[in-house]
């Protein structure tokens, strides 16, 4: 795993194609050990799949400070929305959008109501 530091964020970049349960535990520990002066983001640019434990981790980490995801592929994003863990993270298409805090990907849960 690579860790980058910018003026406003720490970026954790897993260098693997799959996030297992053990790796999710490791990411949770790494997230909690980061200094509290900046927000933390996960760059999932090369990650193709991940376990449910990775998504469940967001619920616990959300209490401490916001969790951000960048460069998420469609499969992971769909799983995140389907399991409704998207309320615990902010998802951005690119790292530049994260730094500028714009173009956050939102899942609008709209429903039709009959009259």
N, C-alpha and C positions, 0 to 999 in steps of 0.2 A: 504494500500500500504506500502510495506517495501522499505527502501532506504539503500543501502549498499555503502560503500566507500572503494575504493582500492587505490593503489598508482597512478594509471593513469585514473581511471574512477569513476563516480557515477553511480550506477545501480539502476534503478527504477523497482521494482518487484510488479506488480499488483497482489493482492491476490483474484482474481475473475476469473470466467470462461468466462465472456462476458464483453467487453468494450463498454459501451453505449456512446452516444453523450456527456452527462454530464461528464462522466469520462474522455473522450478525452479532454474536456475543462480543467478539473482539472489537467491532465497530462501536458498539455501545460503550464499552470501556474507554476506547479512544476518544469518543465524543465527550464523555463525562470528565476526562482528564484534561481537556483543552481549557486554556484560560478563558474566563468569562468576559473578557473585554471585547470580543468579536463574535459574530454569529458563525455557525458552522454549516457547511454545505457538503453534500455528497455528489461527486461527479460520476455519473453512471454511464459514461460514454462508451466503454467497451463491455459493460455488463449486459448479458443477454437474458439471464434468468436469475431469480432469487427466491428464497423460501419465504413462507408466511411469517417466520420468526423475525425476518428483517422488517416487515411491515409492522408487526406488533411492537417492535422496538420503538417506533415513532411515537406511540401513545405514551410511553414512559418518559421519553426524552423531551416531549413537547412541554412538560411541566416546567423544566428548567429554563429552556430558551427555545426560540423557533428553530425548526429543522427545515432545511432547504434541499431540494434535489435539482440537479441540472443535467442536461443531455440525456434524458430518459428515453428509452426506446418505447415503441407502441405497446408491446406485450406487457412490459412492467407497468406502464401507465394505465393500461386497461385493468390490470389486476389490482392496482392501487385504488382505482375508482370503484371497481366491482366489490371489493372488500370494505369500502368506505373508510379507508385509512387516509384519504386525501385531506380530511379535515385537520390532520395533525402535521401536515407538511405544506410548504410552499414549493410549487414546481415551476421552474423557469426553463425555456427552451435552450438557452445558451448562458455561458458565464457572463457575457457582457450585459445581458438582461438582468442577471442577478445583481451585478455591481450597480446598475442604474435603477434597480428596483422597479422594473417595468415589464410588461408583457407576461405577467404571471398566468400560467395555464390554470383555468378554473373549470370545474365540471359543474355545469348548471343542471340541477335536478329539477326539471320542469315537468309538470303533468297537466294534462288536459282535464278540464272540469266540464261536465255536461250541464247544459242549462235546462 
